[in-house]
């Protein structure tokens, strides 16, 4: 039977608590989705900081877990059938943890698929587009004289925010009154867009009051407050 120590990544990031879910991450929008989910569910876990400033995401040990060299990634020592399960891609991890805990995803089949639909909306739209806005507004892309690429991503981000705003117009959360993995996936990216990326004015965030209202409620949750800083950068 496979043991946690059989995974090469544990040689670089040793497990002090091998009976717990091992989280390899960084407090970015994609990373904190999983730390927030773990805090919300109460599942026991051990976080490990993957330092991008040291290119640890390209180390052989990390690539053995995620060949796409992106965070987050996990190893659940007690996965399906009681066997260890290694996973990357934040959306897949959220679904796995929702199923494992029985929380934050509807039990009925139709509700489950609708929730996954909105999770994919974040994975395929909000994350990539907001990230491009960040590149062109805050990082190297801001030096480009030609503003057409930036403006393209700003326009698409506004379109996505409008979709989300309309969805939240008469709902507390994306799926209604019930908080789900769709919210856990989406709102860290909204926070990053107007916070770290400093793009609130650029995208006209004031035009989306229902998104702002839901974001405020999300950020007040104790598990969110804690999860946003896990793993610690110290």
C-alpha positions, 0 to 999 in steps of 0.5 A, a space after each residue: 500500500 502506498 504511504 505518504 512517504 512514497 511521494 517524492 514531494 515529501 522529501 522537500 516538504 516533510 510531513 509532520 502530520 502524515 495523517 492529515 491532508 498535505 497542502 502545497 500552496 501560496 496565498 494567491 487567489 488560486 492558492 487560498 481557494 483551497 486553504 479557505 475550503 479546508 478551514 471552512 470544512 474543518 478537515 485536518 491539514 498541514 500547509 506547506 509554502 511553495 516559494 515562487 521567489 525560489 522557483 520551488 514550483 519547478 523543483 523535481 519534487 514539486 513537479 512529481 506532484 504537479 507536472 504543470 508546476 502550479 499551486 495549489 496541490 494536495 495529497 490526501 493520505 486517506 483518499 477514496 478507498 482509504 488510499 492516498 490521493 494526489 491532486 492538482 488544479 484548484 477546481 478539482 481539489 474543491 470538488 474533492 474536498 466538498 465530496 469528502 466533507 459533504 459540505 458546500 456542494 448540493 446533495 441533489 444532482 441538478 444542484 451539484 452540476 449547476 454549482 460545478 457550472 459556476 465553478 467552471 465559470 470562474 476557472 475558465 473566465 474570471 481567473 484567466 481574464 482578471 489575471 491578464 488585467 493584473 499583468 497589464 495594470 500592475 506588472 510588466 504589461 503596464 509598460 506597453 505603449 499599445 493599450 489595446 491588449 489591456 483594454 481587451 482584457 478590461 472589457 472582458 473582465 467587465 463583461 464577466 463582472 456583469 454576469 456575476 452581478 446579474 447572478 447575485 442581484 436577487 441571491 445572497 450567494 452564487 447558488 442562492 441562499 447556500 454558500 458553495 465552492 462556487 463562491 469560494 472559487 470566485 471571490 478571492 479573484 474579485 478581491 485580488 482584482 480590486 486589491 492587489 491588482 489595483 484595478 477597481 477603478 480601471 474596470 469600473 467596479 463601482 458599477 457592480 454593487 451586488 458583487 461588492 455586497 457579496 464580496 464584503 460578506 465573504 471576506 467577513 467569514 472567519 474561515 476566509 479571514 484565516 485562509 487568506 493567509 495560509 500558507 504563511 509567507 513567514 
